[in-house]
Amino acid sequence: MHDFHYRGEELYCEEVPVAQVARRVGTPFYLYSARTLARHVRAFQEAFAARPHLLCFAVKANGNLAVLHLLGRLGTGADIVSGGELHRALMAGIPPERIVYSGVGKTAREIRRALEAGILLFNVESLPELDAIAAEARRAGRTARVAFRVNPDVDPKTHPYISTGLERNKFGIPMAQAREAYARAARLPGIEVAGVDCHIGSQLTELAPFVDALRRVKALVEELAADGHEIRYLDLGGGLGIPYRDEAPPAPADYARAILAELEGWPQTLVLEPGRAIAGNAGILVTRLLYTKETPRKRFLVVDAAMNDLARPSLYQAHHEILPVRRAGPPVGPADVVGPICESGDFLARDRDLPRFPRRALLAVMSAGAYGFTMSSNYNARPRVPEVLVRGERFAVVRRRETLAQLVRGESIPGFLAE
Ligand SMILES: *Cc1c(COP(=O)(O)O)cnc(C)c1O
């Protein structure tokens, strides 16, 4: 469910015509709906209300300060994967006691910062990483609460690049090594064993892999309890999918029902790390048609946004719906929507049955609120695009378009080149 809809011929975000924002900020730009974000957070909170839980939004899906601030005000925490994301989460006002830190390669510096901030939980992905966290904790005179991310070896049946819970993936520690790892953690000064964590992948459209993973985690928690560990947090990661086209992923309520049914009588606080399910359908990328190029083989709609602005189509063959900002005539046959970048992989959509558009028509690339701006780059020396947040009848630029000066900031030409 989202708040991008037509009124008459015009596409709106909540009460704001998308074309009005385009006139103000130029194109391309990301446009987010505060109402959609809030609705998605509440859907999770209500679905899990029956038991202690903490919703930690995955910052890598959308790290804009205004978005994080809004989510924080609604009570969510953050799941971070870098020191940069820690900085963002704290700047946005998310309390450290609602922050969990995931990722396979935390550096000593990042660990130190997270300890200083006083985050809730480190999700640890290897024994050497555990040692590094313990060393930093002792140096800082602190105790690090940890959960091991275990790899339950279940197939999430999603794109291989966003599948993380199989034994061949780099993530987590194998189930078979978990008890030994917890025993070692319990002996380490500076470490407090607090939870078990798993995250099996992203854009899951079925419940079965979540339930399979949870059953394996439960079996482990029973063993750990028998070994004398006190497991207070069960972190089930993120991964719930969204409809990009005709998928019908479970709603948060269905997801919650399946999980809560497995956890009757289990007292642990549930930690959930949804990213895409909160932000994906709460944002669009708005782009302008530059040229229509007809070849004997194909029609190309050359637009001003490209793979550097939205990488998902090129990277994962992901599907994003293309909607006209002002309704056009009937579809006239297949077209590719492509950007100006010098790569054949630079496309936003392929072989879509689309209308004929007037020159400079505005197009909306839908479902771009997660892993859109955060994955964008400066490839081809393209300044990163602005982000705009709508709430009701109001909108604000929550990140300005990069300038050419910012594009080369920090670069210099050393004197010895002139010798
Ligand atoms: C990416 C990621 C998430 C969020 O995944 P979504 O599919 O966006 O819900 C949560 N936890 C971890 C550890 C991740 O790497």
The ligand as an SDF file (V2000), in Angstrom:
LIG
                    3D

 15 15  0  0  0  0  0  0  0  0999 V2000
   19.8340   -5.7690    4.5120 C   0  0  0  0  0  0  0  0  0  0  0  0
   19.5860   -6.2660    5.8760 C   0  0  0  0  0  0  0  0  0  0  0  0
   18.3390   -6.0940    6.4750 C   0  0  0  0  0  0  0  0  0  0  0  0
   17.1580   -5.4670    5.7700 C   0  0  0  0  0  0  0  0  0  0  0  0
   16.6950   -6.2900    4.7420 O   0  0  0  0  0  0  0  0  0  0  0  0
   15.3220   -5.9230    4.0030 P   0  0  0  0  0  0  0  0  0  0  0  0
   15.2100   -6.9870    2.9610 O   0  0  0  0  0  0  0  0  0  0  0  0
   15.4640   -4.5760    3.4320 O   0  0  0  0  0  0  0  0  0  0  0  0
   14.2350   -6.0220    5.0070 O   0  0  0  0  0  0  0  0  0  0  0  0
   18.1950   -6.5050    7.7790 C   0  0  0  0  0  0  0  0  0  0  0  0
   19.2120   -7.0850    8.4640 N   0  0  0  0  0  0  0  0  0  0  0  0
   20.4240   -7.2700    7.9050 C   0  0  0  0  0  0  0  0  0  0  0  0
   21.4920   -7.9030    8.7040 C   0  0  0  0  0  0  0  0  0  0  0  0
   20.6540   -6.8800    6.5940 C   0  0  0  0  0  0  0  0  0  0  0  0
   21.8450   -7.0850    6.0420 O   0  0  0  0  0  0  0  0  0  0  0  0
  1  2  1  0
  2  3  1  0
  2 14  2  0
  3  4  1  0
  3 10  2  0
  4  5  1  0
  5  6  1  0
  6  7  2  0
  6  8  1  0
  6  9  1  0
 10 11  1  0
 11 12  2  0
 12 13  1  0
 12 14  1  0
 14 15  1  0
M  END
$$$$
